[in-house]
Amino acid sequence: MLNFELKKVFSKSRNKIVILLMVVITIITSILTINRVEYVDENGNHSVGFTAAKNLRDARNEWAGYLTDDVLKKVIAENRRINNSDEAQSDDIAKQDQAFSEKQGILGILDVINSAWSDYRDYNYFAADSVSEDDVNKLYEKRISTLKNWLDSGKEYYTQKEKDFLIQRYEALDTPFYYEYTDGWAALLQNISTFILMLALMIGFLVSGIFSDEFQTKADSIFFSAKMGRNKAIVSKVGAGFLITSVFYIVFVLLYTLTIICVLGADGAGCPLQLDMWRSVYNITFFKAYLFIVAGGYIGTLFAATLAMLVSAFSHSTATAIIVPFIVLCVFPFLSRIITLPGFCSFFPDQLLDIYNDLKESALIEIGGKIMTSATVIVPVYAVVCLSLQPILYRVYKRTEIK
């Protein structure tokens, strides 16, 4: 019976087109992500893609290791040497690109130094140029002191508990950082939320007709009067929706991830996320951040798909059910920009597909006197909600009256 429900879904021409569209979206998004990694050679020529990633990896990994005081001093000295070179001082863009090419190995480290010597909500691209070798050993202390100064400035309002939480998370971060090529993971994390959003909308379209099709084809009277029409047949529909959502999500996310990692490289999976997101309060690695984003995306996709099926069972309309994922995942983000209830907006289901931004700029909430980031709350909460909606979906369809 489950196999029969799956055949009904994939026999429709519109669903075949949606699957083809998912493949096209995966290819296009993969190309755009791969092209985020750029390399400039010694002649000032720019390249992107596999070759750029390989050359950039070689340049970065020459400086691979822990960012200790000695390493940071060498980076400052190397940066000063390049800045004082004839190429860097030249007004010729081509020569400036040649000077830039020499910096690519230490560019990730310079980015960390720039972040440390910038204001909390600002970024000074040239801050490292004015940092001395004697001062650069204060890098990790600057991260904490900059946060404290910002919290005391009054520019943002936080309760004392929230301030203590932020400072505690900053102080708990393991230092020194381990540095190596991480551009592949950084590019993947930057684009994967957008990819998951488009994937969720397509999956919502696929499952939207599972419960309403019997009414569209006028087969409802036969379906519900059959021997297993109000028990096993409905369970098969619920199972088909869950299976389609899970399998398509896993397959396409893995396909996208493996494409990016195979081309751009998996180096840096164990490096701290702060190499790319300096202000993040999540003391995790790039790989753990990826897993967190993917887990949140799956729960968000499952929630939107389940709501679509629930509306389909209630309204008996496929068109109405198709609109639901769009409302949940696209309209809610718009509302969060115009509704002045930031705490409430943090619980909107669209936030499940936006874990990346929460990793960068965490929204804090207090539950039972304990401060937590919103993402660590909404992921398990919506996971429970999704499981709870499955039996509700079953009961709603089981009680359908034949007219």
C-alpha positions in Angstrom: 0.0 0.0 0.0 2.9 2.3 0.7 4.4 1.5 -2.6 1.1 2.3 -4.3 0.9 5.7 -2.6 4.5 6.5 -3.8 3.6 5.4 -7.4 0.6 7.8 -7.4 2.9 10.7 -6.4 5.6 10.0 -9.0 3.2 9.1 -11.8 2.0 12.7 -12.0 3.7 14.8 -14.7 3.8 17.9 -12.5 5.8 16.0 -9.8 8.2 14.7 -12.4 8.8 18.3 -13.5 9.4 19.3 -9.8 12.0 16.5 -9.4 13.8 17.7 -12.6 13.7 21.2 -11.2 15.3 20.0 -8.0 18.1 18.6 -10.0 18.6 21.8 -11.9 18.5 23.9 -8.7 21.1 21.6 -7.2 23.4 22.0 -10.2 23.0 25.8 -10.4 23.5 26.3 -6.6 26.6 24.0 -6.7 28.2 26.0 -9.4 27.5 29.3 -7.6 28.9 27.9 -4.4 32.0 26.6 -6.1 32.6 29.9 -7.8 32.7 31.6 -4.3 36.3 30.4 -3.9 38.7 32.6 -5.9 42.5 32.5 -6.3 44.9 35.1 -7.7 48.1 33.8 -9.1 51.5 35.5 -9.0 50.8 37.2 -12.3 47.5 38.7 -11.0 45.3 36.4 -12.9 42.0 35.4 -11.2 40.5 31.9 -11.2 37.6 30.1 -9.6 36.5 26.5 -9.1 38.6 23.4 -8.7 41.9 24.9 -9.7 41.4 27.9 -7.5 40.5 25.8 -4.6 43.6 23.6 -5.1 46.0 26.5 -5.3 44.4 28.3 -2.4 44.5 25.2 -0.3 48.2 24.9 -0.9 48.8 28.5 0.0 46.7 28.4 3.2 48.1 25.1 4.4 51.7 26.4 4.3 50.6 28.3 7.4 48.6 25.4 8.9 48.9 25.0 12.6 47.9 26.6 15.9 47.8 30.4 15.9 50.2 30.9 18.7 51.9 34.2 19.6 55.0 33.3 17.5 52.8 32.5 14.4 50.8 35.7 14.8 54.0 37.7 15.0 55.3 36.0 11.8 52.0 36.9 10.1 52.3 40.6 11.1 55.8 40.7 9.8 54.9 39.0 6.5 52.0 41.3 6.0 54.2 44.3 6.6 56.8 43.0 4.1 54.1 42.5 1.4 52.6 46.0 2.1 56.0 47.6 1.7 56.8 45.8 -1.6 56.9 47.8 -4.8 53.9 45.9 -6.2 51.7 46.8 -3.2 52.8 50.5 -3.4 52.1 50.7 -7.1 49.1 52.4 -8.6 48.9 49.6 -11.2 45.9 47.3 -10.3 47.7 44.3 -11.9 50.7 44.8 -9.7 48.5 45.2 -6.6 46.9 41.9 -7.5 50.4 40.3 -7.6 51.0 41.6 -4.1 47.6 40.3 -3.0 48.5 36.9 -4.3 51.3 36.7 -1.8 48.9 37.4 1.0 46.5 34.5 0.2 48.2 32.1 2.6 47.8 34.3 5.6 44.6 36.0 4.5 42.4 33.9 6.9 44.7 34.8 9.8 44.6 38.5 8.8 40.8 38.3 8.8 40.9 37.1 12.4 43.3 39.9 13.4 41.1 42.5 11.6 38.1 41.2 13.4 39.8 41.4 16.8 40.9 45.0 16.3 37.6 46.2 14.9 34.6 47.4 16.9 32.1 44.7 17.8 29.6 45.6 15.1 32.1 46.7 12.6 34.9 45.3 10.4 38.1 47.2 9.5 39.7 45.6 6.5 43.0 47.3 7.2 43.2 46.9 11.0 46.0 44.3 10.8 48.2 46.8 9.0 48.4 48.9 12.2 48.8 46.1 14.7 52.4 45.6 16.0 54.1 42.3 16.6 54.1 43.1 20.3 50.4 43.7 20.5 49.2 40.8 18.3 49.6 38.4 21.2 46.5 40.0 22.7 44.3 38.6 19.9 42.2 36.2 22.0 41.9 38.7 24.9 40.7 41.4 22.5 37.8 39.2 21.4 36.5 39.1 25.0 37.4 42.7 25.9 35.7 44.0 22.7 32.5 42.1 23.7 32.6 43.5 27.2 33.1 47.1 26.0 30.2 46.7 23.6 27.9 45.3 26.3 28.8 48.2 28.6 28.3 50.8 25.9 24.5 50.8 26.0 24.2 50.4 22.3 22.4 47.1 22.8 20.2 46.1 25.7 20.8 42.8 27.3 19.8 41.6 30.8 22.6 40.8 33.2 22.0 37.1 32.7 22.3 37.5 28.9 25.6 39.5 29.3 27.0 36.8 31.6 26.0 34.1 29.1 27.7 35.8 26.2 30.9 36.5 28.2 30.9 32.9 29.5 30.6 31.5 26.0 33.4 33.7 24.8 35.7 32.7 27.7 34.9 29.0 27.2 36.3 29.0 23.6 39.4 26.9 23.2 42.5 28.9 22.1 44.8 29.1 20.3 42.8 28.4 17.1 43.9 25.8 14.7 44.3 27.3 11.2 44.2 25.7 7.8 42.3 25.9 4.5 38.6 26.2 5.4 37.2 28.0 2.3 35.3 24.9 1.1 33.3 24.6 4.3 32.9 28.4 4.5 31.4 28.5 1.0 29.2 25.5 1.7 27.8 27.0 4.9 27.1 30.4 3.3 24.9 28.9 0.5 23.4 25.8 2.0 20.5 27.6 3.8 19.3 29.1 0.5 19.5 25.6 -1.1 17.6 24.0 1.7 14.8 26.6 1.4 14.3 25.9 -2.3 14.5 22.2 -1.6 11.8 22.5 1.1 9.5 24.3 -1.2 9.8 21.6 -3.8 9.3 18.8 -1.3 6.2 20.6 0.0 4.9 20.6 -3.6 5.5 16.9 -3.9 3.5 15.9 -0.8 0.7 18.4 -1.1 -1.5 16.1 -3.1 -1.1 12.9 -1.1 -4.3 13.4 0.9 -6.4 15.5 -1.5 -5.9 13.4 -4.6 -8.7 11.0 -3.7 -11.1 14.0 -3.8 -9.6 15.5 -6.9 -10.1 12.2 -8.8 -13.5 11.6 -7.2 -12.2 8.3 -5.7 -12.9 9.3 -2.1 -16.1 7.2 -1.7 -14.3 4.1 -2.9 -11.2 4.9 -0.7 -13.1 5.3 2.5 -15.5 2.5 2.0 -12.7 0.0 1.3 -11.8 -2.5 4.0 -8.6 -0.7 5.0 -9.6 2.7 3.8 -9.7 4.2 7.3 -6.7 2.6 8.9 -3.8 1.1 6.9 -4.5 3.1 3.8 -4.2 6.3 5.8 -1.1 5.1 7.5 0.4 4.4 4.1 -0.3 8.0 3.1 1.3 9.4 6.2 4.3 7.1 5.7 4.6 8.1 2.1 4.7 11.8 3.0 7.3 11.2 5.7 9.4 9.0 3.4 9.3 11.4 0.4 10.3 14.3 2.7 13.1 12.4 4.4 14.6 10.7 1.3 14.5 13.7 -1.0 15.9 15.9 1.7 18.8 13.6 2.5 19.6 12.6 -1.1 19.7 16.2 -2.4 21.5 17.7 0.6 24.1 14.9 0.4 24.4 15.4 -3.4 24.9 19.1 -3.0 27.4 18.7 -0.1 29.5 16.0 -1.7 29.7 18.1 -4.9 31.0 21.1 -3.0 33.4 19.1 -0.8 34.8 17.0 -3.7 35.5 20.2 -5.7 36.5 22.6 -3.0 38.0 20.1 -0.5 37.0 19.0 3.0 40.0 20.5 4.7 39.3 22.5 7.9 36.3 20.5 9.1 37.7 20.5 12.6 38.7 24.2 12.7 36.8 26.5 15.0 33.9 28.3 13.4 35.2 31.6 14.7 37.8 31.6 11.8 34.8 32.5 9.6 32.3 33.8 12.2 34.4 35.8 14.7 31.5 36.9 16.9 29.7 33.5 17.1 28.9 32.2 20.6 28.8 28.6 19.3 32.1 27.0 20.3 31.9 24.4 17.6 33.8 23.4 14.4 32.8 23.9 10.8 31.6 20.3 10.5 29.4 20.5 13.6 28.0 23.8 12.3 27.2 22.1 9.1 25.4 19.3 10.9 23.4 21.8 13.0 22.3 23.7 9.9 21.3 20.5 8.1 19.4 19.1 11.1 17.5 22.4 11.5 16.7 22.4 7.8 15.4 18.9 7.9 13.1 19.6 10.9 11.9 22.8 9.1 11.3 21.0 5.9 9.4 18.2 7.7 7.3 20.7 9.6 6.3 22.6 6.4 5.6 19.4 4.5 3.5 18.0 7.4 1.5 21.2 7.6 0.9 21.0 3.8 -0.4 17.5 4.2 -2.6 18.5 7.1 -4.2 21.3 5.1 -4.6 18.9 2.2 -6.5 16.5 4.5 -8.6 19.3 5.9 -9.4 21.2 2.8 -9.3 18.4 0.2 -7.5 20.9 -2.0 -4.0 20.4 -3.5 -3.7 24.0 -4.6 -4.4 25.2 -1.0 -1.9 22.8 0.4 0.8 23.9 -2.1 0.6 27.5 -0.7 1.4 26.4 2.9 5.1 25.7 2.6 5.5 29.1 0.9 3.7 30.8 3.7 5.6 29.0 6.4 9.0 29.4 4.8 8.8 32.7 2.9 6.0 34.8 4.3 7.0 34.4 7.9 10.5 35.8 7.3 8.9 38.9 5.8 6.6 39.3 8.9 9.7 39.0 11.2 11.0 42.2 9.5 7.9 44.2 10.1 6.7 42.8 13.4 8.4 44.4 16.4 8.4 41.2 18.5 12.0 39.9 18.1 11.5 37.3 20.8 8.3 35.9 19.3 9.8 36.0 15.7 12.7 33.8 16.9 10.2 30.9 17.2 8.8 31.2 13.7 9.4 27.9 11.8 11.4 29.7 9.1 14.2 30.1 11.6 14.8 26.4 11.3 16.1 27.0 7.8 18.1 30.0 8.9 20.5 28.4 11.4 23.4 29.9 9.6 22.5 33.4 10.6 21.8 32.3 14.2 25.4 30.9 14.2 26.6 34.4 13.2 24.3 36.6 15.3 22.6 34.5 18.0 19.2 35.5 19.3 19.0 34.8 23.1 16.0 33.6 25.0 15.4 32.8 28.7 13.6 29.6 29.7 13.2 28.7 33.3 15.9 31.2 34.3 18.4 29.8 31.9 19.8 31.7 28.9 20.0 29.8 25.6 20.4 30.6 21.9 17.1 30.3 20.0 18.3 27.7 17.6 19.2 25.3 20.3 15.6 25.6 21.5 13.5 25.6 18.3 15.2 22.6 16.7 14.2 20.1 19.4 10.9 21.8 20.0 9.8 21.6 16.4 11.1 18.0 16.2 8.6 17.1 18.9 5.9 19.1 17.1 6.6 17.3 13.8 6.2 13.9 15.5 3.1 15.0 17.3 1.5 16.1 14.1 1.7 12.7 12.5 -1.1 11.0 14.6 -3.1 14.2 14.3 -2.8 14.0 10.5 -4.0 10.4 10.7 -7.0 11.2 12.8 -8.1 14.2 10.7 -8.2 12.1 7.5 -9.8 9.1 9.2 -12.8 11.2 10.3 -13.4 12.5 6.8 -17.1 12.3 5.8 -18.1 11.2 2.4 -20.6 13.5 0.7 
